[in-house]
Amino acid sequence: MAGNLAEWIEGYRVAWESGDPEAAADLFTPEATYRSNIVEPAHQGREGVRAYWESVTATQSDVQVRMGGPFVDGA
């Protein structure tokens, strides 16, 4: 897993643009949950993240991910 937030975000971008479910899953801890939609059940653990990304990115092409700068509010 990446050492800081900026590295994590860059890894997320690269995983998405390259359609790499293994790289996406590696960004999360083994016990993580990942929710792509607030009304659907969360994907459980790295395997859940990998399976979700494998499914959703299979039909995507020429993806370009752009995100604003991260910020922290509070401690």
C-alpha positions as CSV (number, residue, x, y, z in Angstrom):
1,M,0.0,0.0,0.0
2,A,1.2,3.5,-0.8
3,G,3.0,5.5,1.9
4,N,1.0,8.7,1.7
5,L,-2.2,10.1,0.3
6,A,-0.8,11.6,-2.8
7,E,0.9,8.4,-3.7
8,W,-2.3,6.4,-3.0
9,I,-4.3,8.7,-5.2
10,E,-1.8,8.4,-8.0
11,G,-1.9,4.6,-7.7
12,Y,-5.7,4.7,-7.9
13,R,-5.5,6.9,-11.0
14,V,-3.0,4.6,-12.7
15,A,-4.9,1.4,-11.7
16,W,-8.1,2.9,-13.2
17,E,-6.6,4.2,-16.4
18,S,-4.8,0.9,-17.0
19,G,-7.7,-1.2,-16.0
20,D,-5.6,-3.1,-13.6
21,P,-7.7,-4.8,-10.9
22,E,-4.7,-6.2,-9.1
23,A,-3.1,-2.8,-8.7
24,A,-6.4,-1.4,-7.5
25,A,-6.8,-4.2,-4.9
26,D,-3.2,-3.7,-3.7
27,L,-4.1,-0.1,-2.6
28,F,-6.4,-1.5,0.1
29,T,-5.8,-3.4,3.3
30,P,-6.9,-7.1,3.4
31,E,-9.9,-6.2,5.6
32,A,-10.9,-3.1,3.7
33,T,-14.4,-2.5,2.4
34,Y,-15.0,-0.6,-0.9
35,R,-18.3,1.0,-1.8
36,S,-18.8,2.2,-5.3
37,N,-22.5,3.0,-4.7
38,I,-24.0,4.0,-1.4
39,V,-27.2,1.9,-2.0
40,E,-25.4,-1.3,-2.9
41,P,-23.5,-3.6,-0.5
42,A,-19.8,-2.9,0.0
43,H,-17.1,-5.1,-1.7
44,Q,-15.2,-7.0,1.0
45,G,-11.4,-7.2,1.3
46,R,-8.9,-7.1,-1.5
47,E,-10.6,-9.9,-3.3
48,G,-13.8,-8.0,-3.3
49,V,-12.1,-4.9,-4.6
50,R,-10.3,-6.9,-7.3
51,A,-13.4,-8.6,-8.5
52,Y,-15.4,-5.3,-8.6
53,W,-12.6,-3.6,-10.6
54,E,-12.2,-6.5,-12.9
55,S,-15.9,-6.4,-13.7
56,V,-16.3,-2.6,-14.0
57,T,-13.2,-1.8,-16.0
58,A,-13.7,-4.6,-18.5
59,T,-16.0,-2.4,-20.6
60,Q,-14.0,0.8,-20.2
61,S,-11.5,2.2,-22.6
62,D,-9.5,5.3,-23.1
63,V,-10.1,6.2,-19.4
64,Q,-8.6,9.5,-18.2
65,V,-8.9,10.1,-14.4
66,R,-8.6,13.6,-13.1
67,M,-9.0,14.5,-9.4
68,G,-8.6,17.7,-7.4
69,G,-5.9,18.1,-4.7
70,P,-6.6,16.2,-1.5
71,F,-7.2,18.2,1.7
72,V,-7.4,17.3,5.4
73,D,-9.8,19.0,7.8
74,G,-8.9,18.6,11.4
75,A,-6.3,16.4,13.0
